[in-house]
Amino acid sequence: MALITLRQLLDHAAEHGYGLPAFNVNNMEQIHAIMQAADAVDSPVILQGSAGARSYAGEPFLRHLIAAAIEMYPHIPICMHQDHGASPGVCMRSIQSGFSSVMMDGSLLEDGKTPASYEYNVRVTRQVADIAHACGVSVEGELGCLGSLETGKAGEEDGHGAEGELDHSMLLTDPDEAADFVQKTQVDALAIAIGTSHGAYKFTQKPTGKVLRIDRVKEIHARIPNVHLVMHGSSSVPEDWLAIINSYGGDMGTTYGVPVEEIVEGIKHGVRKVNIDTDLRMAATGAIRKHLAEDRKNFDPRKFLKEATKAMSGICKARYEAFGSAGMASKIGKVYSLEQMAKRYEKGELAPRVS
Ligand SMILES: O=C(COP(=O)(O)O)[C@@H](O)[C@H](O)[C@H](O)COP(=O)(O)O
């Protein structure tokens, strides 16, 4: 069984200078697509389940689908990560159900809508880190609220994202505060706010450095070079799939995502985990619309779901290659068990290095 922790994966990524896409999963087709692509290019994998995924599929289904991927691809290290835990309780339940990594998002209060104070964020994140690390499980924290620097608003998301308009000080992570936060919480990875947001509607035009602040990634990395950074809301919103969706009856407006080359620039400056959900949703929707429009007699869902899987897999393969994780699965070697990771935390081997 190749269940791996986020910490071990990101340490390897930092050592070899690559980044990993973290794909959101809700159903079997997404998992097939991600795993087929990873198998084809020899990439390690992060499968992440959001609160929305848990309520869509149900926690046991999600857990068993990921377990099936681990069983079917024993040669590929797979991290089972819980995306955006709104409270320590949510994270504890994920640890109990077998996730090897959890995100405690204390940038917002438990309602997932109200921006939290710095002190609250430090307190809940540290609480999760203490317990998770005792179980060998990794922890991602978030500092700064995700949202658009064009509008001050969080992106479209299922029940998680700041409400109202936020000012730039809340939408951009401060490098000194990031150092203090990592030191106080002991997180393994830090999600930062740099102008990205969840969903398809991130930017009204191709983003410039004013609204997509890769320069802020560089400043944070310069301040805490040994900390693994995470970019949320990092779908690229592929123009080709947008066109296919709209030419087969869809009605998505003009919109722009995070260009792959900007993510690659971030990876050169400490970004190790890149969250992607929307791109796979768009590829699946486009492929299904196209198939159903072109084969109007078909009533076998397996046919259009296969097309969706193929389309999503194409995106996954392209991201593994662009981020440099292709070819890395077989280089990881020994995978530490959760018990071994717990011992490493206990010995202080994994304490963050923040000067
Ligand atoms: O960053 C993320 C995805 O970014 P993206 O929209 O693909 O640019 C994820 O962390 C989100 O949490 C996820 O897309 C939310 O999913 P649901 O809550 O809708 O399931």
The ligand as an SDF file (V2000), in Angstrom:
LIG
                    3D

 20 19  0  0  0  0  0  0  0  0999 V2000
   -8.2730   25.4210   -4.7170 O   0  0  0  0  0  0  0  0  0  0  0  0
   -9.1430   24.6270   -5.0270 C   0  0  0  0  0  0  0  0  0  0  0  0
   -9.5610   24.5000   -6.4490 C   0  0  0  0  0  0  0  0  0  0  0  0
   -9.1030   25.5800   -7.2600 O   0  0  0  0  0  0  0  0  0  0  0  0
   -9.7070   25.8120   -8.7100 P   0  0  0  0  0  0  0  0  0  0  0  0
  -11.1350   26.2240   -8.5440 O   0  0  0  0  0  0  0  0  0  0  0  0
   -9.5620   24.5560   -9.4580 O   0  0  0  0  0  0  0  0  0  0  0  0
   -8.8830   26.9110   -9.2970 O   0  0  0  0  0  0  0  0  0  0  0  0
   -9.7640   23.7040   -4.0150 C   0  0  0  0  0  0  0  0  0  0  0  0
   -8.9830   23.8120   -2.8450 O   0  0  0  0  0  0  0  0  0  0  0  0
  -11.2130   24.0290   -3.6070 C   0  0  0  0  0  0  0  0  0  0  0  0
  -11.3580   23.7930   -2.2560 O   0  0  0  0  0  0  0  0  0  0  0  0
  -12.2270   23.1250   -4.2400 C   0  0  0  0  0  0  0  0  0  0  0  0
  -12.3220   23.3820   -5.6030 O   0  0  0  0  0  0  0  0  0  0  0  0
  -13.6180   23.3480   -3.6460 C   0  0  0  0  0  0  0  0  0  0  0  0
  -14.3850   22.3160   -4.0430 O   0  0  0  0  0  0  0  0  0  0  0  0
  -15.8830   22.1300   -3.5660 P   0  0  0  0  0  0  0  0  0  0  0  0
  -15.9950   22.7150   -2.2000 O   0  0  0  0  0  0  0  0  0  0  0  0
  -16.7190   22.8000   -4.5900 O   0  0  0  0  0  0  0  0  0  0  0  0
  -16.0420   20.6440   -3.5610 O   0  0  0  0  0  0  0  0  0  0  0  0
  1  2  2  0
  2  3  1  0
  2  9  1  0
  3  4  1  0
  4  5  1  0
  5  6  2  0
  5  7  1  0
  5  8  1  0
  9 10  1  0
  9 11  1  0
 11 12  1  0
 11 13  1  0
 13 14  1  0
 13 15  1  0
 15 16  1  0
 16 17  1  0
 17 18  2  0
 17 19  1  0
 17 20  1  0
M  END
$$$$
